[in-house]
Amino acid sequence: MTAISLGMPAVPTKLAERRVSRKIQVGTVAVGGDAPVSVQSMTTTRTSDIGATLQQIAELTASGCQIVRVACPTQDDADALATIARKSQIPVIADIHFQPKYVFAAIDAGCAAVRVNPGNIKQFDDKVKEIAHAARDSGTPIRIGVNAGSLDARLLKKYGKATPEALVESALWEASLFEEHGFGDIKISVKHNDPVVMVNAYRQLAAACDYPLHLGVTEAGPAFQGTIKSAVAFGALLSEGIGDTIRVSLSAPPVEEIKVGLQILESLNLKQRRLEIVSCPSCGRAQVDVYKLADQVSAGLEGMEVPLRVAVMGCVVNGPGEAREADLGVASGNGKGQIFVKGEIIKTVPESKIVETLIEEAMKIAEQMEKDGVMSGEPEVSIS
């Protein structure tokens, strides 16, 4: 009988057809249309401190961030924009509140895009014509960012609170004003701290327009809570094909936002998966310390860029099956581990040798993948 190599299982390449949206260009990054979903974050430094801001942007870039937003609440911040936009390795969006004059400063500074919050910019509607002309002449996209916490007083009075309908009406009203003046390079966000309200708002917005949408749960909270909220909300929307850029808002260092955002996209096959550790939660059947093994393997393979799935399993019930379906895996028990590569058992090693053997085999597979040109990047197929 001919042996059949099981190897990696076939997985669905998409959960839904991608929502059709217009495409805009944010610096070097295409947003909307058939462009991949991109990951954003925001600096926490004072923008006027050019060195510190550029250092944080460099750290974000290294972690996989594709677009970065910087705050611009003062004239000193506005004065720093030109240098930051010129020296940043990724497109810089200026975040403008309260003072419309900084919108023009950001455009003049060469920022890749400008985010405006209509709810807290005084007499914003009166400035739309000027902003539209300046943005059109410079080719600078505008993100209309509506937030539950700073919703226009007129809409709060009409709806009583920041409902999905209120958020959507605010965003589409402001977009219509730009369109009246011949400007359509617009991206929209309608953020709320409640994932249910946020999801409903984006669903309504997606059905009502073709603008690219930036997803965000605002004020999501500390790292654990914010990660859960963002994963739930983004997962619901992205699985329906809604969303063109994302920002995970955490009360944590910005690099942590990028880690979570990338993981969300990789989990939905919207970005090619890099290193993925599949490990069991452990139970009374486990005959090895799965927690320790998984942590040690993760640490030993940290930074690996090739799309490699490694299964670290601790019992004979699900262990062999999971290990067989991964690129590389171990099924542990009775003081030893069976090592699987591409579905085949290649050796059995003592428990004390499991970690070093997995790392050694992972390096071999990664080296071969690199030779074959299989590197991490955008997926060949995604929600489209």
N, C-alpha and C positions, 0 to 999 in steps of 0.2 A: 504493500500500500504506500502511495506517495504521501510524504509528510506535508502538511499544510502549515505554513507560517502565519500565525494570527496577526502579529504586528499591531500597529496602531488601529483602533477602531474607526470606522467611518463616522463622521459627525456632521450634523446639519451645518451648511455653510451660511445660512441666514435665517433669522427669525421672522422677518417681514420685509416687504418691499420698502426701500428707502423713500421717504417723503420727497416729492419733487420740489426743490427750492431753487431760487436764482443763485448764481454764483457771484461772489465778490472776492476781491483780492486784498488781503490784509498783509501788506508788505510782500514777503516771499511765500506766504501761506495762503493757498486757495481755501475759501470757506463756502460751503453750500454746494449745490449741484451734485456732481459725482465725486467731489473731493472727500478724502477720508475725514472722519470726525477728529478734531484736534483738541489738545489738552492745554488749558491755560492756568495761570496762577497770577498772584499779585504780590508785589514786593511789600515788605513791612518796614523798610527803611524810610527815612525822610528823603524825598526825592532830591531835595537841595544838596544832600550829601552824595555827590556824584560817585565818589569812590566806593562807598558802602553799597549804593544802589547797583552799580555795575558788578560788584563782587557777588551780590545776591542773584543778579540776573545770570551770571556765569554759573553759579551753583544750580540754579533752576534749569538752565540749558543742559548741563551735564546730566541732570536727572531725567531728561526727556521732555521738558516743557517746550511747547512750540510757539506760544504767544504769551507775552507778559504785560500786565497792566501796572501802571504807576500812578500814585495819587498826585494831584496837583491843586492843593488848597491855598497856596500862597504864591506871590510873585517870585520869590526865590526858587520855588519849585518849577514854575514856568520857565524861568531863566535857565534852568538846568536841563530842560527837555532836549534841546538841540544836541548837546554833547552825548546824552544818554542814548537818544535815538540813533545817532551816528555810530556809536561804539558798541551797542548791544549786538549780540550774535543772532538774536531772534527779534521779530517784530515787536515794537513797543506801542501799547495803547495808552493814551492819556485819559485819566479818570477825572471828569470834571463835575463839580457840584457848586451850586450857589452863584458863581461868578461867570457869566457868559464870555467875558473878555478872555478867559483862559482857553476857551475853545479855539479862538483865533490864534492864540499864542502856540497852542499845540499843533495846529495845522501849519503855521509858519515854521515851527521847529522841525518839521518833517516826520512827525509821528506817523506810524503805519495806519492808525485809526484813532478815533476819539469816541469815548463813551460819555454820553450825557444822561443826566437824570432829570427829566422834565419836571418832576414833582417838587424839586427843591431849588430850581434855578429861577430866580425872580424874573418875571416878564419874559419867560423863555419863548413863548409863542411869537412875541414881537421880534425876536432875533432870528427866527427860523430862516427867513429870506436871506439874510446876510450870511448865516452859517452855511446854508445850502449852496450859495454861489461860491463861497470860499472853498468848501469841501469839493465841489464839482471841479473847480479850476485846478485844484491841486491833486485830484484823484484820491482823496482821503475818505474812506468809508466812515460811516457814523453808526455806533451802536446805541440804540435807544434802550436804556436800562431802567425798567420800571421796578421799583421795590415796594413791598407791602409797607415797610416802615416809613416811607417818604412819598406816599401816594398823594396826588393832587387833592387839595382840600375840596374842590368841587365834586370830585368823584366819591370821596369819603362821605360827603353829605348826601349824595344821590343813593349810594348803596349801603351806607351805615357802617361798613368796614371794608377791609381789603379782600373782597371776594374775587374769585376767578374772573367773573364778568367785569369787575372794576379794573383789574390789572390789564385785561385784554383791551378794554375800551380806551384806556389811557395810552397804551402802546400804539394802537392803530390810529388814534386821533393824531398823535404826534407824527407818525409816519406819513399820514395823509397831507400834513402841512408841508413836509419836505417834498412830497410828490407834486404838490401844486406848483412848486418852484423848479420842477424838472430834475429833482435829485432822487435817485433810487438805490444808491449803493448803501443799503441799510441792513443792519442785523439787529435783532430784537431779543431782549430777555425780559421775563416777567417772574421775578423771584419772590418767594415766600418762605417763611421758616417752617411751615407745615407741609410735608411732602404730599399730602393728599390734595391740598389746595393748589400747590404748585403744579402737580401732574394735571389736574383738571384745567388749570389756566393754559398750560402749554398745548393740551389737546384742542382746546377751543381756538387758540391762536393758530395752530397748525392748519386747522380746517378753514380758517378765515383769510389766509394770506399765503404768499409764496416766499416771504423773506426767510433767509437763513436764521436759525434760532440758536441762541447761546443758552445752555441749560445751567441752572444753579439753584441750590437750596440755600437761601441766604441765612446768615447767622445760624448755621447748622449745629454749632456747639463744639465741645471738646472732641479730641481725636476719635474716640470710640463712638460716641453718639453721632457725631457729624458724618463719620464714615458710613454708619448704618443708614442714616437718613438719605445721604447722597446716593448710596448704592441702590436703595429701594426705589427712589424717584427716578434716577437715571436709567436703571434697569427697566422700569415700566415703560418709559418713553422711548428709549433707544430700541427696545424690543419691538416697538411699533413703527420703527423707522423715523422717529421724531428726534431731531437734535443734530446740530452741525459742529458746535464746539461745546466744551464742558469746563466748568471750574468747580472743584470740590472745595467748599469754604469750611476751613477747620480753624479752631483756636489752637493752632499748632504751627510749627515752622512751615513755610511755603513748600519746601521740598516734599514734606509729607503729603500735601495735597496732590502733588504730581504722582507720587507712588500709588495713591488710592485711585486717582483718575485713570492712570494707565492700566491698573489691574482690572478696573471695571470694563474698559474697552477690550482688553485681552480676554476676559471671561465671556464676553458676548461675541467673540470672533470678529470684532471691529478693528482690532489691531493684532498683528501676528504675535502669538504668545512667545515669550522668551522662556527663561527657566521657570518650570512649574513643578512644585513639589506636591505629589499626591501622597497623603499619609493618613492612616486611620486615627480615629479619636481615642483609641485604646479602650480596652474593656477587660473583663475578667478572664478572657481567653488569651490575652497577650502574654507571651513568654519572654518578651524583651521590653526594655524601656523605650517605647516608640517616641515619646516626647524628646528624649535626649538624642536618639538617632536622627530624627527629623531636623532638630536644631543644628546638629553637627554637620549634617549633609548640606543644609541650607547655607551655613557659614562657609563651608569649604568650597561651595560653588557660587558664592556671591559675586555678582558682576558678570556672570556668563551671559552673553548676548544671543547665542543661538537658540532656536525654539526647541527646547529639550524638556521632556516630561519624565520626571523621576518619581517612582513609587516606592515609598518606605512603609512596609507593612509588617504588622506584628503578630499575626496568627495564621493558622492554616485554613481558616474558613474563607475569607475573602482575599487573603494575601497572594496566593499564586495567580488568581485571575487578574487582580489589579496590576501586579508586577508584570504579567505577560502582556497586558495591553499598553503599557508605557514603553517609551524608548529604552528606558533602563529601570530596573527595579530589583527589590529584594523582598523575599517572603521569609520571615524569620520564625524560628521556633527551635526548642530543644538545644539552645546554645549555639546555633549555627544559622546561616542564611543562604538561601538559594538565590544566586544572582542571575537575573534575566536581562538579555539584550535583544531588543526587537522581537520579543515573544519567545525566545529560546533560552533554556537554561545553559549557561556557559561554565558555571563552576559553583561549588558549595564551599563556603569559607566559615571559619569560626566567628562567633559573635564579635570578638575583639577586632576582627579584620573587616567587618562590614563597611564601616565608614570609609576607610582608606581605599577599599576595593571599588566602592561606588564612585568615589571621586576620580580614581584612576581611569575607570571605564568611561566616565562622563567626559573626561578630557580627550580620550581617544575618539569618542563619538563626535565631540565638538570639532576636533581637528579635521575629521573626515567631512563633516558638514561644511566647514569653511572651504575645504578643497573643492567640494561639489557645488559651492556657491549658494548654499542654503544658509542665509543669514537673517537675523531679525530685521523686520521692517514692516511695511504695510502688507496686509494680507492679499493673497492672490484673488481671493473672493471674499466678499463681505456683504453687508446689507446694502443693496444697490438696486 
